[in-house]
Amino acid sequence: VHNGERFLPEAIETVLNQSFQDFELLISDDCSQDRSCEIIEKYASKDSRVKRIDAGRRLGLFENYNFCIKSSTAPLIKFMAQDDTLENDALDTIFGAFSRYPQLSLLTIGKKLINQTGAPLN
């Protein structure tokens, strides 16, 4: 997350509302200057699956993703940006595919593009 307060609560909510519930949500704040840290801490205080991690310096997008990978102990990782949302069964779909096809090492799922009000982009 970097200055993601506008969409961050909705992104977090879509993860927490997944039908698949056995996950850890690592959120790395990349030196935000807005209320992102406050939002993350609010969710972390209410849900033990939410963990705020902090590299202590500005990393940038891809180095921050690498920091998240190194901080995770999970066998599977689903990346999200601060303005992404998930359908309620997304993690079930991902976990199910890896369970059915253990030889997989990478999986991508479809996406829908929306504008800032949530309306679909064609």
C-alpha positions as CSV (number, residue, x, y, z in Angstrom):
1,V,0.0,0.0,0.0
2,H,1.2,3.5,-0.8
3,N,-1.3,6.3,-0.1
4,G,-4.2,4.0,-0.7
5,E,-6.7,5.2,1.8
6,R,-9.4,5.9,-0.8
7,F,-9.9,2.3,-1.9
8,L,-8.1,0.3,0.9
9,P,-11.1,-0.4,3.1
10,E,-13.0,-2.0,0.3
11,A,-10.0,-4.0,-0.8
12,I,-9.5,-5.3,2.7
13,E,-13.2,-6.1,3.1
14,T,-13.3,-8.2,-0.1
15,V,-10.5,-10.3,1.3
16,L,-12.0,-10.7,4.7
17,N,-15.3,-11.7,3.2
18,Q,-13.9,-14.6,1.2
19,S,-15.7,-18.0,1.4
20,F,-12.2,-19.5,1.9
21,Q,-11.2,-18.2,5.4
22,D,-7.9,-19.9,6.1
23,F,-5.5,-17.1,5.1
24,E,-3.2,-14.4,6.5
25,L,-3.6,-11.0,5.0
26,L,-0.2,-9.3,5.0
27,I,-0.3,-5.6,4.2
28,S,2.9,-3.8,3.7
29,D,2.6,0.0,4.0
30,D,5.2,1.6,1.7
31,C,5.7,4.9,3.7
32,S,2.2,6.3,3.0
33,Q,1.5,9.9,3.8
34,D,-2.2,9.5,4.2
35,R,-4.4,7.4,6.6
36,S,-3.4,4.0,5.1
37,C,-1.5,2.9,8.3
38,E,-4.5,3.9,10.5
39,I,-6.9,1.9,8.3
40,I,-4.6,-1.1,8.3
41,E,-4.2,-1.0,12.1
42,K,-8.0,-0.7,12.5
43,Y,-8.5,-3.9,10.6
44,A,-5.6,-5.7,12.3
45,S,-7.0,-4.9,15.8
46,K,-10.3,-6.5,14.8
47,D,-9.1,-9.5,12.8
48,S,-6.1,-11.6,13.7
49,R,-5.7,-12.6,10.0
50,V,-4.7,-9.1,9.1
51,K,-1.0,-8.3,9.7
52,R,0.7,-5.0,9.0
53,I,4.3,-5.3,8.0
54,D,6.7,-2.4,7.4
55,A,10.1,-2.3,5.7
56,G,10.9,1.0,7.4
57,R,11.7,2.8,4.2
58,R,10.1,3.5,0.8
59,L,10.6,0.4,-1.4
60,G,8.4,1.0,-4.5
61,L,5.9,-1.4,-6.0
62,F,8.0,-4.4,-7.0
63,E,10.5,-4.3,-4.1
64,N,7.5,-4.0,-1.8
65,Y,5.9,-7.1,-3.4
66,N,9.3,-8.9,-2.8
67,F,9.3,-7.8,0.8
68,C,5.8,-9.3,1.2
69,I,7.0,-12.6,-0.3
70,K,9.9,-12.7,2.1
71,S,7.6,-11.9,5.0
72,S,5.1,-14.7,4.2
73,T,5.2,-18.2,5.5
74,A,2.2,-19.3,3.5
75,P,2.5,-22.0,0.8
76,L,0.4,-19.8,-1.6
77,I,0.4,-16.1,-2.2
78,K,-2.2,-14.0,-3.9
79,F,-1.0,-10.5,-4.6
80,M,-3.4,-7.5,-4.5
81,A,-3.0,-3.8,-4.9
82,Q,-4.7,-1.3,-2.6
83,D,-7.4,-0.6,-5.2
84,D,-8.1,-4.3,-6.1
85,T,-11.2,-6.2,-5.0
86,L,-12.0,-9.9,-5.1
87,E,-15.1,-11.8,-5.8
88,N,-16.2,-13.7,-2.7
89,D,-15.1,-17.1,-4.1
90,A,-11.7,-16.0,-5.6
91,L,-9.5,-17.6,-2.9
92,D,-11.6,-20.8,-3.1
93,T,-11.1,-20.9,-6.8
94,I,-7.3,-20.4,-6.5
95,F,-6.9,-22.9,-3.6
96,G,-9.0,-25.4,-5.4
97,A,-6.9,-25.2,-8.6
98,F,-3.7,-25.7,-6.7
99,S,-5.2,-28.6,-4.8
100,R,-6.4,-30.3,-8.0
101,Y,-3.2,-29.6,-9.9
102,P,-0.3,-29.7,-7.4
103,Q,2.2,-29.4,-10.3
104,L,1.1,-25.7,-10.7
105,S,3.6,-23.1,-9.7
106,L,1.7,-20.0,-11.0
107,L,-2.0,-19.3,-11.6
108,T,-3.8,-16.2,-12.7
109,I,-7.5,-15.5,-12.5
110,G,-9.7,-13.3,-14.7
111,K,-10.3,-9.7,-13.8
112,K,-13.0,-7.1,-14.5
113,L,-11.9,-3.5,-15.0
114,I,-14.1,-0.9,-13.3
115,N,-13.9,2.9,-12.9
116,Q,-13.6,4.8,-9.7
117,T,-17.4,4.5,-9.0
118,G,-17.3,0.7,-9.6
119,A,-19.0,0.8,-13.0
120,P,-17.6,-1.7,-15.5
121,L,-15.2,-0.5,-18.2
122,N,-15.7,-2.0,-21.6
